[in-house]
Amino acid sequence: MRMSKQLKKDLSAIPFILPFFIVYVIFVVYPMIQGVWMSLHRWTIVRKVRYIGLDNYRDMLQDPYFWAALRNTTYFVVLSTPTIIIAGLLLALISNQNLRGKTFFRLSFFMPNILSVAVISTIMVFVFRAYSGLISTLLKDIGIQQEIFWLGDPDLAWVVIVVATLWWTVGFNMVLFLAALQDIPAHLYEAASIDGASSRQMFWYITLPLLKPIIWVVTMLQIIASYKVFAQIWLITRGGPGAATRPIIQYIYEVGFRQNDLGYAATMSYALFLILMILTLVQMRVRRWGETEL
């Protein structure tokens, strides 16, 4: 009897879930299945289909351009992820202080996040452009005449891309950290202050441990977002100089729409999807292991 009541309650929810489920299957599940099927074919934009089995996957493993693009993307992840997470936490700590004008600081830190990537990229190109860029002009004004080609040197180009991404996205992470900071009970800090704890000790033994759940979430979101980087690199460097900053998404785009090989592009897309799945599972496993140790 109890099971039948629970079953009726569950069945009564189906009409409410069904519309979303249908939309989800049509626009998410079906395209994923179609993408897997496409990766097993020689598939062009005009839909000339020829089944080739796992040839695309074999070609991908032997493609030096794929591995170079994946290496560039991983390099960007290593550079950007800790930088953006630490900067977001620092800005959240500043915004959480009882300072005059803290609302202004919060808005200032978050405002770039609402701008389009085209605007952010255009500003970065203007700032770091050789000869007539803002930084070049400022350096000349203080007596430094040697020209720095920010977008012509691979290492400096990565600096520009990371700075652009940091300025554009750090506000979102700041909001997440700020929400978590405001959920920490104030009496913990009051008790620690009575016991004579310093501000540094409060941060290390109260703030940081209680922020661990949101740090895990932000880290996972940032890694996924960084592996999907494309627009700002395309608009700032076009993947150059040469192919020194070309990410995997750009290579997938070039193969699919410039080389007219959608099947191979789908293959690399699912390789990236598999990489992100593995990284997410590893991170979840490490997080559970850390919680068990505590």
Secondary structure, DSSP 4 states (H G I P E B T S, - for coil): -HHHHHHHHHHHTHHHHHHHHHHHIIIIIHHHHHHHHHHTEE--TT---EE-TTHHHHHHHT-HHHHHHHHHHHHHHHHHHHHHHHHHHHHHHHHTS--TTHHHHHHHHHGGGGS-HHHHHHHHHHHH-TTTSHHHHHHHHTT--S---TTTSHHHHHHHHHHHHHHHHHHHHHHHHHHHHHTS-HHHHHHHHHTT--HHHHIIIIIHHHTHHHHHHHHHHHHHHHHT--HHHHHHTTT-STTTT--HHHHHHIIIIIS--HHHHHHHHHHHHHHHHHHHHHHHHHHHHHHHH-
